[in-house]
Amino acid sequence: MKRLVTTLLLASAMAWAAPAPAGNPEVPEKFISVDEAKALLDSRRPITFIDVREEAQYDDRHIKDAINIPLGTLPARLDEISRTGFIVLY
C-alpha cells in the first residue's frame, strides 16, 4: 500500500512539472465596421456570420443566414465553422 501511495504522489508531482501547453495559436483578427461587412456581402464573396449572443437574443433579431454559436460554447463548436471565406463574429 505504501508503495502505491508513493507511486501516485510521484506521478502527481511529475504531472505538475510537465511543460505548459503552447497556448492559443495566432489568429489574424481584424475589427470591421458595419459598412465593411455590408461591402463584403455585396461583393458576393464567401462569408459566414456567427452571432455569438445567446439564443434568445439571436431569435429576437439576427443577420440573415447567420449561425448562432453563443460565445461561451464557441471553443467547443469550432468544427461547425467553415474554414473558407471570411468569418465575421458579432
Helices and strands as residue ranges (DSSP letters): H 2-17, H 34-42, E 47-51, H 55-60, E 67-68, G 71-73, G 75-80, E 86-89
